[in-house]
Amino acid sequence: QVQVMESGGGLVQPGGSLRLSCAASGSIFSFTAVGWYRQAPRKQRELVATSRPDGTTNYVDSVKGRFTISRDNAKNTVYLQMNSLEPEDTAVYYCNLYPLQTLTWGQGTQVTVSS
């Protein structure tokens, strides 16, 4: 069973940047679409960005122009570059396959945007 581990979160001021990483234990990302998801306190988990093997990317409207998803298939890693962070981006961020999240969810990485 492939496992994923997210990292790179932290506390950042509004307007700041973070780069999240999602490392898989196997070479699964080369063949499938991957998504970054987030769950804010008292809210349902939501899809933030997706990356397909052909290079196509998509973003939820609230992060368009600020977040960039990318992948390094050789390293079995997917990244999420987050710029111009806003307090509303505060959440635990997870990665999983897309559209079916068939991997066991990792622990996620906490992103807190606050002054």
Buried (B, 14 or more C-beta within 10 A) or exposed (E): EBEBBBBBBEEBEEEBEBBBBBBBEEEBBEEBBBBBBBBBEEEEBEBBBBBEEEEEBBBBEEBEEBBBBBBEEEEBBBBBBBBEBBEEBBBBBBBBBBEEBEBEBBEBBEBBBEE
